[in-house]
Amino acid sequence: MTAHATRHATQDHATQDHATQDHDRTGKTVNTETEAETAQPSAHPADGERMRRWRMVLGADSAESTGCTLTGQDAAMDGALNALYGGGGGKKPGGRGGGGRSAGLGASAPSVARWLGDIRTYFPSSVVQVMQRDAIDRLGLSALLLEPEMLEAVEADVHLVGTLLSLNKAMPETTKETARAVVRKVVDDLEKRLESRTRATLTGALDRSARISRPRHRDIDWDRTIRANLKNYLTIPGTDGGPDTGTVVPERLIGYGRASQSVKKDVILCIDQSGSMAASVVYASVFGAVLASMRTLDTRLVVFDTVVVDLTDQLNDPVDVLFGTQLGGGTDINRALAYCQSKITRPADTVVVLISDLYEGGIRDEMLKRVAAMKASGVQFVTLLALSDEGAPAYDHEHAAALGALGAPAFACTPDLFPDIMAAAIEKRPLPIPDKETGS
């Protein structure tokens, strides 16, 4: 997205009340370029408000064409936007710019801290997070996140956590405590959002996966029982000339087992920690901690690039897991799957979840053979191109298609859908694959 388009989208949030007013009056969304070129200042209050909005959207260069001068809070908001989305693509820390007029944050930590405070004052949290990410990308502010005062000023979200993890090895000791506090806040918020539904969904799936043949009445699985006894269908003649009726005689009852405290399923989360998978690593670590807290699951968490690291012993604290990762580097999926395969002792009761964009730097054919061997042994194999809200990143379509041909379709999964994916895998049902971003 260009700086102009991003500014336009960001400013839309800030002026949404006015936008609603104009939309209701015109009945349509106006064309930016046409309106900006043809509209002229007017004494009518509604036209004046419209010019104010166009001036805010288009930036300082439109002051003459709109005939609008900003004052007060409008001027302050415009200054915050112009510092980030001003022409020239922004100035890098240390004063290195691309020529022409550039954004105004520069390399000064105090000025950045003030700017971060300003945008939190003028814009809602969702917009602040977008602007922070744009500042890191456009202005090269990653280095400033190594300073504690910067971390205390930012609005924490999953993407910021990913950035901090990528800087982990370069982070000075004076900053690490603050960084852990930022990561802890995001992780705690995610756990509150995801834990209860995950536990409820998977507990039900584990109960249903344990079938018994002499269930109590309340535990009867009527759907499976009827299908298993269709051969015992009897026709009963109608009385007094009425129509015939029928019934199924249930010689064999099938019911749900009650989940005991013993382990029912083994789960292995195998996570690609290349830089593009940052958000997926964050969500997978949180889910890993939730799964590890369930006594009926034996959960293992493995992260990999060109080496494989088993972080299972840190699953009680997802923050420790996250700081045990090292985002970036190459990818050797085959080596990671070889390690996971060596840890499988009960194939029919094991779910392996590979989270990767499938750009394989190892041996492709060996990787596919391992997946085929695991599936042939009874392992439920799930391939997620991403575990995030953004959908699938760039991924290797050829490898995704090859996995799909093996019965392990690759697709992106949102955090809200992940419990349903896991429940289906535990029950050995078809996966609820989203309509979009499939890899096959």
KOLSEPA-529124 format. One record per residue (C-alpha): residue in three letters; x, y, z. Coordinates in steps of 0.1 Angstrom, whole numbers, padded with zeros to 4 digits, always signed. Layout:
% KOLSEPA-529124
AlaXYZ;...
***
This chain:
% KOLSEPA-529124
Met+0000+0000+0000;Thr+0014+0035-0009;Ala+0019+0061+0017;His-0009+0082+0003;Ala-0033+0052+0004;Thr-0023+0043+0039;Arg-0028+0079+0051;His-0062+0079+0034;Ala-0072+0046+0052;Thr-0058+0058+0085;Gln-0075+0092+0083;Asp-0108+0075+0075;His-0108+0060+0110;Ala-0101+0094+0126;Thr-0129+0111+0107;Gln-0154+0083+0106;Asp-0182+0103+0122;His-0179+0129+0094;Ala-0176+0102+0068;Thr-0209+0087+0079;Gln-0226+0121+0077;Asp-0214+0126+0041;His-0223+0091+0030;Asp-0258+0095+0043;Arg-0262+0127+0025;Thr-0248+0116-0009;Gly-0258+0080-0009;Lys-0225+0069-0024;Thr-0187+0070-0018;Val-0171+0099-0036;Asn-0141+0095-0059;Thr-0111+0111-0042;Glu-0093+0124-0073;Thr-0124+0138-0090;Glu-0137+0154-0059;Ala-0103+0169-0050;Glu-0098+0184-0085;Thr-0133+0198-0090;Ala-0146+0209-0056;Gln-0142+0245-0047;Pro-0144+0262-0013;Ser-0179+0272-0003;Ala-0194+0292+0025;His-0220+0265+0031;Pro-0211+0247+0064;Ala-0215+0212+0048;Asp-0191+0221+0020;Gly-0166+0236+0045;Glu-0167+0203+0065;Arg-0161+0183+0033;Met-0131+0205+0024;Arg-0117+0200+0059;Arg-0120+0162+0055;Trp-0103+0163+0021;Arg-0075+0185+0035;Met-0070+0159+0063;Val-0069+0130+0039;Leu-0047+0145+0012;Gly-0022+0162+0034;Ala-0005+0195+0034;Asp+0000+0197-0003;Ser-0038+0201-0007;Ala-0040+0232+0014;Glu-0043+0255-0015;Ser-0067+0234-0036;Thr-0091+0228-0007;Gly-0088+0263+0006;Cys-0088+0249+0041;Thr-0064+0258+0070;Leu-0063+0234+0099;Thr-0061+0246+0135;Gly-0061+0230+0169;Gln-0064+0193+0172;Asp-0069+0189+0134;Ala-0035+0205+0129;Ala-0019+0182+0155;Met-0034+0151+0139;Asp-0023+0163+0105;Gly+0013+0168+0118;Ala+0013+0132+0133;Leu+0002+0118+0099;Asn+0026+0139+0079;Ala+0055+0129+0101;Leu+0049+0093+0089;Tyr+0033+0096+0055;Gly+0049+0127+0042;Gly+0064+0125+0007;Gly+0098+0110+0000;Gly+0093+0077+0017;Gly+0105+0088+0051;Lys+0139+0094+0066;Lys+0159+0065+0081;Pro+0175+0067+0116;Gly+0207+0086+0114;Gly+0192+0110+0088;Arg+0195+0088+0057;Gly+0167+0096+0034;Gly+0157+0089-0002;Gly+0158+0125-0013;Gly+0131+0151-0016;Arg+0107+0160+0012;Ser+0107+0132+0038;Ala+0088+0123+0070;Gly+0097+0141+0101;Leu+0105+0116+0129;Gly+0142+0114+0121;Ala+0165+0096+0144;Ser+0157+0114+0176;Ala+0143+0090+0203;Pro+0126+0118+0223;Ser+0108+0130+0191;Val+0097+0095+0184;Ala+0084+0090+0219;Arg+0064+0122+0216;Trp+0050+0111+0183;Leu+0040+0077+0198;Gly+0022+0096+0225;Asp+0005+0119+0201;Ile-0010+0091+0179;Arg-0023+0073+0210;Thr-0040+0105+0219;Tyr-0056+0112+0185;Phe-0064+0078+0171;Pro-0081+0046+0183;Ser-0059+0016+0192;Ser-0065-0003+0160;Val-0052+0027+0139;Val-0023+0032+0163;Gln-0011-0003+0157;Val-0012+0002+0119;Met+0007+0034+0122;Gln+0034+0018+0144;Arg+0039-0010+0119;Asp+0042+0015+0091;Ala+0067+0036+0111;Ile+0089+0005+0117;Asp+0087-0004+0080;Arg+0090+0030+0064;Leu+0112+0049+0088;Gly+0135+0020+0100;Leu+0126+0025+0136;Ser+0134-0011+0147;Ala+0166+0000+0163;Leu+0147+0024+0185;Leu+0126-0004+0199;Leu+0158-0016+0217;Glu+0154+0014+0240;Pro+0132+0009+0271;Glu+0114+0042+0268;Met+0103+0034+0233;Leu+0088+0001+0244;Glu+0069+0017+0272;Ala+0053+0041+0246;Val+0042+0017+0220;Glu+0008+0000+0216;Ala+0015-0037+0220;Asp+0001-0062+0195;Val+0011-0095+0178;His+0031-0078+0151;Leu+0051-0058+0176;Val+0059-0090+0195;Gly+0071-0105+0162;Thr+0094-0075+0157;Leu+0108-0077+0192;Leu+0115-0114+0188;Ser+0134-0107+0156;Leu+0155-0082+0176;Asn+0159-0105+0206;Lys+0196-0114+0200;Ala+0206-0078+0195;Met+0186-0065+0225;Pro+0206-0051+0253;Glu+0201-0064+0288;Thr+0186-0030+0299;Thr+0158-0035+0274;Lys+0150-0072+0278;Glu+0129-0068+0310;Thr+0107-0042+0294;Ala+0105-0063+0262;Arg+0093-0093+0282;Ala+0067-0072+0299;Val+0054-0060+0265;Val+0053-0096+0252;Arg+0037-0108+0284;Lys+0008-0083+0280;Val+0001-0095+0245;Val+0003-0132+0254;Asp-0020-0127+0285;Asp-0046-0109+0263;Leu-0044-0137+0237;Glu-0048-0164+0263;Lys-0079-0147+0277;Arg-0093-0146+0243;Leu-0085-0181+0231;Glu-0082-0204+0261;Ser-0118-0211+0272;Arg-0131-0219+0237;Thr-0101-0240+0229;Arg-0104-0261+0260;Ala-0142-0265+0256;Thr-0139-0275+0219;Leu-0111-0300+0224;Thr-0126-0315+0256;Gly-0157-0323+0237;Ala-0137-0337+0208;Leu-0117-0360+0232;Asp-0149-0372+0248;Arg-0165-0380+0214;Ser-0133-0397+0202;Ala-0135-0424+0229;Arg-0164-0447+0216;Ile-0179-0473+0239;Ser-0203-0501+0231;Arg-0224-0501+0263;Pro-0231-0465+0269;Arg-0255-0450+0294;His-0286-0435+0279;Arg-0273-0399+0280;Asp-0240-0410+0264;Ile-0256-0427+0233;Asp-0244-0414+0199;Trp-0277-0417+0182;Asp-0264-0408+0147;Arg-0238-0435+0147;Thr-0261-0460+0164;Ile-0288-0456+0138;Arg-0264-0459+0109;Ala-0248-0491+0125;Asn-0283-0507+0128;Leu-0299-0498+0095;Lys-0298-0535+0086;Asn-0322-0541+0114;Tyr-0349-0519+0099;Leu-0384-0534+0104;Thr-0416-0525+0086;Ile-0447-0524+0108;Pro-0481-0528+0091;Gly-0504-0499+0097;Thr-0535-0504+0118;Asp-0571-0497+0106;Gly-0559-0493+0071;Gly-0533-0467+0080;Pro-0499-0465+0063;Asp-0471-0488+0072;Thr-0444-0475+0095;Gly-0409-0486+0103;Thr-0384-0487+0130;Val-0348-0495+0136;Val-0340-0522+0162;Pro-0308-0511+0179;Glu-0290-0544+0185;Arg-0257-0525+0191;Leu-0254-0492+0209;Ile-0226-0468+0202;Gly-0218-0441+0227;Tyr-0194-0413+0237;Gly-0168-0422+0263;Arg-0161-0399+0292;Ala-0127-0385+0290;Ser-0106-0398+0318;Gln-0075-0381+0333;Ser-0052-0404+0312;Val-0037-0391+0280;Lys-0060-0396+0250;Lys-0040-0380+0222;Asp-0005-0368+0214;Val-0001-0335+0197;Ile+0031-0322+0180;Leu+0032-0286+0169;Cys+0060-0281+0144;Ile+0066-0244+0137;Asp+0086-0227+0110;Gln+0104-0198+0127;Ser+0114-0180+0095;Gly+0109-0143+0096;Ser+0076-0143+0076;Met+0060-0166+0102;Ala+0063-0142+0131;Ala+0026-0139+0139;Ser+0021-0176+0135;Val+0049-0183+0160;Val+0032-0161+0186;Tyr-0003-0177+0182;Ala+0012-0212+0181;Ser+0031-0207+0213;Val-0001-0195+0230;Phe-0021-0225+0217;Gly+0008-0248+0227;Ala+0006-0236+0263;Val-0032-0241+0263;Leu-0030-0276+0249;Ala-0002-0285+0273;Ser-0024-0275+0302;Met-0049-0302+0293;Arg-0041-0335+0310;Thr-0057-0356+0283;Leu-0033-0343+0257;Asp+0005-0348+0255;Thr+0017-0318+0237;Arg+0051-0312+0221;Leu+0063-0279+0206;Val+0091-0279+0180;Val+0105-0248+0162;Phe+0129-0250+0133;Asp+0148-0231+0107;Thr+0179-0250+0095;Val+0181-0265+0130;Val+0155-0280+0152;Val+0148-0269+0187;Asp+0124-0287+0211;Leu+0107-0262+0234;Thr+0083-0286+0251;Asp+0098-0281+0286;Gln+0090-0244+0284;Leu+0053-0248+0274;Asn+0041-0238+0308;Asp+0051-0202+0299;Pro+0045-0191+0263;Val+0067-0161+0269;Asp+0097-0183+0276;Val+0088-0202+0244;Leu+0087-0170+0223;Phe+0121-0158+0236;Gly+0135-0193+0229;Thr+0127-0188+0192;Gln+0150-0171+0167;Leu+0130-0155+0139;Gly+0147-0155+0105;Gly+0172-0178+0088;Gly+0167-0206+0064;Thr+0143-0235+0064;Asp+0147-0273+0066;Ile+0112-0288+0069;Asn+0125-0323+0062;Arg+0149-0322+0092;Ala+0121-0309+0115;Leu+0097-0336+0104;Ala+0123-0363+0109;Tyr+0127-0351+0145;Cys+0089-0351+0150;Gln+0086-0386+0134;Ser+0111-0399+0159;Lys+0089-0388+0188;Ile+0058-0406+0176;Thr+0050-0437+0197;Arg+0012-0440+0191;Pro+0006-0431+0154;Ala-0032-0437+0155;Asp-0035-0413+0185;Thr-0012-0386+0172;Val-0019-0353+0155;Val+0010-0335+0138;Val+0005-0298+0130;Leu+0031-0283+0106;Ile+0029-0245+0105;Ser+0050-0233+0076;Asp+0050-0214+0043;Leu+0066-0245+0028;Tyr+0096-0229+0013;Glu+0118-0259+0018;Gly+0156-0256+0019;Gly+0161-0292+0027;Ile+0153-0323+0007;Arg+0119-0319-0009;Asp+0113-0356-0018;Glu+0123-0368+0016;Met+0099-0343+0032;Leu+0070-0356+0012;Lys+0080-0392+0019;Arg+0079-0385+0056;Val+0045-0370+0055;Ala+0032-0400+0034;Ala+0048-0424+0059;Met+0032-0407+0089;Lys-0002-0406+0073;Ala+0001-0443+0063;Ser+0009-0452+0099;Gly-0024-0435+0111;Val-0011-0400+0121;Gln-0035-0371+0115;Phe-0013-0346+0097;Val-0024-0310+0094;Thr-0006-0284+0073;Leu-0012-0247+0081;Leu+0004-0220+0058;Ala-0002-0195+0086;Leu-0019-0193+0120;Ser-0028-0156+0120;Asp-0056-0131+0112;Glu-0040-0119+0080;Gly-0045-0151+0059;Ala-0018-0170+0040;Pro+0015-0153+0033;Ala+0035-0160+0002;Tyr+0040-0198+0001;Asp+0054-0225-0021;His+0024-0236-0042;Glu+0041-0266-0056;His+0048-0281-0022;Ala+0013-0272-0010;Ala-0002-0290-0040;Ala+0020-0321-0034;Leu+0009-0322+0003;Gly-0027-0319-0008;Ala-0022-0349-0031;Leu-0011-0369-0001;Gly-0043-0360+0017;Ala-0027-0332+0038;Pro-0042-0300+0022;Ala-0023-0268+0031;Phe-0043-0238+0041;Ala-0042-0207+0062;Cys-0060-0208+0095;Thr-0072-0179+0118;Pro-0068-0183+0155;Asp-0105-0185+0160;Leu-0107-0215+0136;Phe-0078-0234+0151;Pro-0098-0251+0179;Asp-0122-0265+0153;Ile-0093-0277+0131;Met-0078-0295+0161;Ala-0112-0310+0171;Ala-0117-0324+0137;Ala-0082-0339+0136;Ile-0087-0355+0170;Glu-0120-0370+0160;Lys-0105-0380+0126;Arg-0132-0360+0107;Pro-0127-0340+0075;Leu-0110-0307+0083;Pro-0131-0276+0081;Ile-0109-0260+0055;Pro-0117-0224+0047;Asp-0129-0216+0012;Lys-0099-0194+0004;Glu-0062-0198+0006;Thr-0062-0236+0001;Gly-0029-0250-0011;Ser-0042-0277-0033;
***
